[in-house]
Amino acid sequence: MPVPRQEEILSRGRVSQKRRTRAAIVDAAKQLLAEGATPSVAQAAEAAEVSRTTAYRYFPTQDSLLVEVAMNADVGDIEELASEEVTAEHARDRALAVLALFNRHVADAEVQYRTALRLYLDQWLQATEAGDATPQVREGRRRRWFEQSLAPLRPTVTDEEWDRVVTALCLLSGPEALAVLRDVCHLDAEASDAAVRWAAETLLEATFR
């Protein structure tokens, strides 16, 4: 395997730090909501011990923060499923189950997820216009879910194969996939589910022979 260059290591470190900072702001907002408040970005920043300027880079508006909190609250059953112990024999089925459950969430709350997608795109554009070369506008939960689901099979493939299959599963899930299937391919819910299932099974079979 090639040794990562110093700038690549630093870049990864910055991305990880941004992810942690973003998560801290969201967690603080969730706690404030649990206490009965409807947090502003400034209030969440203070609770997370993050500067307001930094918090507004991740969440330019209160709506963008509250949508992200709602997205976190909506996936508790997926988090639970992905974190359950699984054997190598059942890892592929677990990944398929996580994929199907997440996409069901998206389909059932399509307007909410499309709104979130719009806000994520707006945040990315605002961040790049402000000079941020590596905007961190998403937590990347689905990648973690698939990695957890397939973890027992990780030793059976190369790093390249692992990254490829997890990335491909991410492409088949979420509001982005829904938009392509519905808006570009003009598929109904049943046909969309069938196409995603076929593609995921094909990817998993080709990777974990």
N, C-alpha and C positions, 0 to 999 in steps of 0.2 A: 504494500500500500504506500502511496506517496505521502511524504511528510507535509502537513499543512504549513503554509507559509505564515510568517508572523502576522501579516496584515489580515489573513483569514481568521486566525485565532482571535485577534483583537475584535474583528467584526462580529464573530460569534458571541464574544463576551458582551459586547454592547447590546446585541439583540436580546441576550438572556437577561441583562440588567433592565432593559426596557420592558421586557415581559413581566419581570418581578414588580417593577414600579407600577405598571398598569394594573396588575392583579391586586396590589396593595390598595390602590384607589378604589377599585371595585369592591373589595372586601370591606373597606371602611364604609362605603355607601350602603352596602347590605346591612351592616350593623346599625347604621343610623336609621334605616327603614324599619328594622326590627324593633327599634326603640320608639317608633311612632313618628319619626321625622321624614320629610321628603327632601333629601339632601341636595343642596346645590353643589356644583363642582368645587367651589371654594371650601364648603364645609367638609366634603369628602377629602379634599387635599389636606386640610388641617388635621382631620382625624387620622389620616394615613401618614402624617408627618412628612408630607411632600409639599414643595413650593407650589403656589397657585399657578405660576407660569408653567411649571412642568405639567401639572394636572390638566391645564387647558390645552396643552399640546396633544394629549391623549383624548380628551373629551371637550371639544370646543363649546358645547352647549349642555345644559342640564338634560335635555331630551336624549342626547347621545349617551350620557352616563346612565340614565334610567333604562334605556333600551338594553344596554349591555348587562345591567343588573337583572333585567327580566330574562335575558337570554341564559344567564347563569342559573336562574331559578327554575327555568323550564326543563332542564336536562338532568335533574336528580336521578331519575330512573336509569338514564343512560350511564351516568357515572357509576351507579351501583352495579349495573350489569357488566360494564367493562372491567371493574375492579374485582369481581368475583373470581375465585380460583378456577383455573381451567387447565386441562391436560393437553398435551400435544395432539392427541387424537381428536379433540373437540375444538381446537383453537380456530380452525377455519369456519366452523359453524358459529362460533362465538362472534367472529368478525362480521359474518353475514347478518347475524342477529342485531348487532350494534348498528350496522349500516341501515338495516330495515327500520329499526326503531327511531333512529335519528331522522331519517327521511319522512317517517310518519309524523313526527313532531313538526317538521317543516311544512308538510302538506296540510296538517290540521290547523296550523297558525300561519298560513301563507302570507297574509298581509303584514303581520308582525315581523316575519323573517325577511320579507322583501324590504320593509322599512329599515330594518337593521342593516341589510346589505347596502342600501342607499347611503345610510349614515357612515358606514365603514369606508365607502368609496369617497365620500365628501371629506372625511378625516384624512384619508391618504393624500388626496389632492391638496388640501390645505397644508399638510405637513411638508410635502415636497416643494410647494411654492414658498414655504418658509425656510427652505434650505436643508431639510432633513433628508439625508441620502438613504436612510434605512428606517422608514416609518414603521412603528409597531402598533398597528391599529386592531389587531386580532390576537386573541390568546392562543389560538391554534388547538382548541380542545379535541377536535376530531382526530388529529394526528396521534395525540396521546391515547385516545380510546382504542384506535386500531393497533398501536404498539402494545398496549396492555393485553388486548385480546389475542394477539398472535405471539406474545412473548415466549411461550414454550417452543415455538418453531424458529426462533431467532438464531440459534446455533447451527441450524441446518442450511443456511444460505449465506452468501457473501454480503458485505456491507452494501454494495451496489444493488444487489437484488432486493435486499431489505428496504432500502430507501425507495426503490422504484415501486414496490408493491404497496407500501404504506401511502406513498404519494398518490398513486393511482386510485386507491380506495377513497382518499380525500376528495379527488376529483369527481367521484361518483356520488358524493353526499352533499347535503346542505342546500341553501337557497340558490347557490350558483348553478348546481346541477339541475335543480327544479326549473330555473329560468330557461336553461337550454332545452330541457325536455319538453316543457310546455310552450315556450315562446318561439323557439327555433324549429323544433321537430314537430310541434303541434300534436303531442301525444296526450292521451287522457291519463288519469291516475293509474289505471290497471296496466296500460301499455308501458308507462314510465317505470313502474315497479318491475315489470318483467324484463325490460331492457337493462336496468341497473343490476338485477339479480344475475342475469346471464353474463354481463361484463365482469362482475365481481367474481363469480365462480370460475370464469375462464382465467382471470388473472391469478387467482389463488392456486388453481390447478397447474398452471404453467410455472409458477414460482416454487411451490412446495410439492414436488413430484413424489 
